[in-house]
């Protein structure tokens, strides 16, 4: 790892790299606590349908002015992150992006555990919204070959450097205890903890 230089790239269009990034995202997030409690991945088609939905969401993020940053080592994609800012598109523009693909995503609706999804939706929002100028670290995923090798910390440091000039802080939430400990070690503060039926959701913020 020490002999390999990590490079960071901002994805700005729908291309093969975006598709690859979302495949990496899905591979990681299908076992993430909140996602695993929302979707039934025991069904053989769920992962494929979840990929389609995630890819559409990524395209929408780019159109709305959000950022998707990938990390590479020796031209191999090892990590992807999604950082959300204030949307720059109107509702009409959003619907224009979603509508042509919406019917393809209908099968995924049958794979949702709606009881879990409804109860968790309350835990994924802060009781009192933040009033400061911040971005949301909506997702961060690392390929299994590079987990536990410091890739996450390097990418977080890159994200901090990119956004500290124009924003006051970075906000995120996680239901993963290991991730919570990692974020705390780097300097994130827990601003609220909410309890779901089987796990806790930690709302955290990093202030510059």
C-alpha positions as CSV (number, residue, x, y, z in Angstrom):
1,X,0.0,0.0,0.0
2,X,2.8,2.4,0.9
3,X,4.4,2.0,-2.6
4,X,1.1,2.6,-4.4
5,X,-0.1,6.2,-5.0
6,X,-3.7,6.9,-4.5
7,X,-5.4,9.3,-6.9
8,X,-8.8,11.0,-6.6
9,X,-11.2,11.7,-9.5
10,X,-14.5,13.7,-9.6
11,X,-17.0,12.0,-11.9
12,X,-18.9,14.5,-14.0
13,X,-20.8,12.4,-16.5
14,X,-22.6,9.1,-17.1
15,X,-19.9,6.7,-18.4
16,X,-18.2,3.4,-17.7
17,X,-16.4,4.7,-14.6
18,X,-19.7,5.7,-13.1
19,X,-21.2,2.2,-13.7
20,X,-18.1,0.7,-12.2
21,X,-18.3,3.0,-9.2
22,X,-21.9,2.0,-8.5
23,X,-21.1,-1.7,-8.8
24,X,-18.5,-1.1,-6.1
25,X,-21.1,0.8,-4.1
26,X,-23.7,-2.0,-4.4
27,X,-21.2,-4.8,-3.5
28,X,-20.4,-2.9,-0.3
29,X,-23.8,-1.6,0.7
30,X,-25.8,-4.7,0.2
31,X,-24.4,-5.9,3.6
32,X,-24.6,-2.4,5.2
33,X,-27.0,-2.4,8.2
34,X,-29.6,0.0,7.0
35,X,-29.7,-1.4,3.4
36,X,-29.8,-5.0,4.5
37,X,-32.8,-4.3,6.8
38,X,-34.6,-2.4,4.0
39,X,-34.2,-4.8,1.0
40,X,-34.6,-8.6,0.8
41,X,-31.3,-9.6,-0.8
42,X,-32.1,-13.3,-0.4
43,X,-34.1,-12.9,-3.6
44,X,-31.8,-13.5,-6.6
45,X,-32.9,-10.4,-8.6
46,X,-32.7,-7.9,-5.7
47,X,-29.0,-7.0,-6.2
48,X,-29.5,-6.4,-9.9
49,X,-32.5,-4.2,-9.3
50,X,-30.8,-2.3,-6.5
51,X,-27.9,-1.6,-8.9
52,X,-30.2,-0.1,-11.4
53,X,-31.8,2.1,-8.8
54,X,-28.4,3.1,-7.4
55,X,-27.1,4.0,-10.9
56,X,-30.2,6.1,-11.6
57,X,-29.6,7.9,-8.2
58,X,-26.0,8.5,-9.1
59,X,-26.9,10.0,-12.5
60,X,-29.4,12.2,-10.7
61,X,-26.8,13.3,-8.2
62,X,-24.5,14.5,-10.9
63,X,-27.3,16.4,-12.7
64,X,-28.2,18.0,-9.4
65,X,-24.7,19.3,-8.8
66,X,-23.7,16.7,-6.1
67,X,-20.2,15.1,-6.2
68,X,-19.2,11.5,-6.8
69,X,-15.5,11.1,-6.0
70,X,-13.6,7.8,-6.7
71,X,-10.2,6.8,-5.5
72,X,-7.8,4.7,-7.6
73,X,-4.6,2.8,-6.9
74,X,-2.6,1.8,-10.0
75,X,-5.7,2.5,-12.2
76,X,-7.8,0.2,-10.0
77,X,-10.9,1.8,-8.4
78,X,-10.8,1.1,-4.7
79,X,-13.3,3.5,-3.2
80,X,-16.3,5.7,-4.1
81,X,-18.0,8.5,-2.1
82,X,-21.1,10.5,-2.7
83,X,-21.2,14.0,-1.3
84,X,-24.5,15.9,-1.5
85,X,-24.9,19.7,-1.5
86,X,-27.9,21.9,-2.1
87,X,-29.6,20.6,-5.3
88,X,-29.2,22.9,-8.3
89,X,-32.0,21.5,-10.4
90,X,-35.7,22.2,-10.3
91,X,-38.4,19.5,-9.6
92,X,-39.2,19.4,-13.3
93,X,-35.5,18.7,-14.2
94,X,-35.5,15.9,-11.6
95,X,-38.6,14.3,-12.9
96,X,-37.3,14.5,-16.5
97,X,-34.3,12.4,-15.4
98,X,-36.2,9.9,-13.3
99,X,-39.4,9.3,-15.4
100,X,-37.8,7.4,-18.4
101,X,-36.3,4.9,-16.0
102,X,-38.9,4.7,-13.3
103,X,-40.9,1.7,-14.7
104,X,-37.7,-0.4,-14.8
105,X,-37.4,0.1,-11.0
106,X,-40.9,-1.1,-10.1
107,X,-39.8,-4.7,-9.4
108,X,-37.5,-3.4,-6.6
109,X,-40.5,-2.1,-4.8
110,X,-41.6,-5.7,-4.1
111,X,-38.2,-6.4,-2.4
112,X,-38.6,-3.8,0.3
113,X,-39.4,-4.6,3.9
114,X,-41.8,-1.7,4.4
115,X,-42.2,-2.1,8.1
116,X,-38.4,-1.8,8.6
117,X,-38.1,1.0,6.1
118,X,-40.9,3.0,7.8
119,X,-39.4,2.6,11.3
120,X,-35.9,3.4,10.1
121,X,-36.9,6.5,8.2
122,X,-37.5,8.2,11.5
123,X,-33.9,7.4,12.7
124,X,-32.2,8.8,9.6
125,X,-33.3,12.4,10.2
126,X,-31.9,14.7,12.9
127,X,-34.5,15.9,15.4
128,X,-33.3,19.5,14.8
129,X,-31.9,20.3,11.4
130,X,-28.4,21.7,11.2
131,X,-28.3,25.5,10.6
132,X,-24.7,25.7,9.5
133,X,-23.4,25.6,5.9
134,X,-22.5,21.9,5.4
135,X,-22.3,19.0,2.9
136,X,-23.6,15.5,3.5
137,X,-21.4,12.5,3.1
138,X,-24.2,10.3,1.8
139,X,-22.2,7.2,1.0
140,X,-18.6,5.9,1.2
141,X,-17.7,2.4,0.0
142,X,-14.4,0.5,-0.4
143,X,-13.7,-2.6,-2.3
144,X,-13.2,-5.7,-0.1
145,X,-9.6,-6.1,-1.3
146,X,-8.6,-2.8,0.3
147,X,-10.7,-2.8,3.5
148,X,-8.6,-2.2,6.6
149,X,-5.7,-0.8,4.7
150,X,-6.1,2.9,5.4
151,X,-8.0,3.7,2.2
152,X,-11.0,5.1,4.0
153,X,-8.9,7.5,6.1
154,X,-7.1,8.8,3.0
155,X,-10.3,9.4,1.1
156,X,-11.9,11.2,4.1
157,X,-8.8,13.4,4.4
158,X,-9.2,14.2,0.6
159,X,-12.9,15.0,1.2
160,X,-12.1,17.3,4.1
161,X,-9.5,19.2,2.0
162,X,-11.9,19.6,-0.9
163,X,-14.8,21.1,1.1
164,X,-13.2,23.0,4.0
165,X,-12.9,26.2,1.9
166,X,-16.6,26.6,1.0
167,X,-18.3,24.8,3.9
168,X,-18.3,24.8,7.6
169,X,-18.8,21.1,8.2
170,X,-19.5,17.6,6.9
171,X,-22.5,15.6,8.1
172,X,-23.2,11.9,7.9
173,X,-25.1,9.1,9.6
174,X,-24.1,5.5,10.1
175,X,-25.5,2.4,11.7
176,X,-22.2,0.6,11.6
177,X,-20.3,0.5,14.9
178,X,-16.9,0.1,13.3
179,X,-17.5,3.1,11.0
180,X,-18.7,5.1,13.9
181,X,-15.5,4.4,15.7
182,X,-13.4,5.3,12.6
183,X,-15.2,8.6,12.2
184,X,-14.8,9.4,15.9
185,X,-11.1,8.7,15.6
186,X,-10.7,11.1,12.7
187,X,-12.5,13.9,14.5
188,X,-16.2,13.5,13.8
189,X,-18.5,14.3,16.7
190,X,-21.7,12.5,17.4
191,X,-24.6,15.0,17.5
192,X,-27.4,12.6,18.0
193,X,-28.0,8.9,18.4
194,X,-31.3,7.3,17.4
195,X,-32.5,3.8,18.1
196,X,-34.0,1.6,15.5
197,X,-35.5,-1.8,16.3
198,X,-32.3,-3.8,16.0
199,X,-29.5,-1.2,15.9
200,X,-28.5,2.4,16.6
201,X,-28.1,5.2,14.0
202,X,-25.3,7.6,14.8
203,X,-25.5,11.2,13.4
204,X,-22.1,12.7,13.2
205,X,-20.4,15.9,12.1
206,X,-16.9,17.1,11.2
207,X,-16.3,20.8,11.7
208,X,-13.5,22.5,9.9
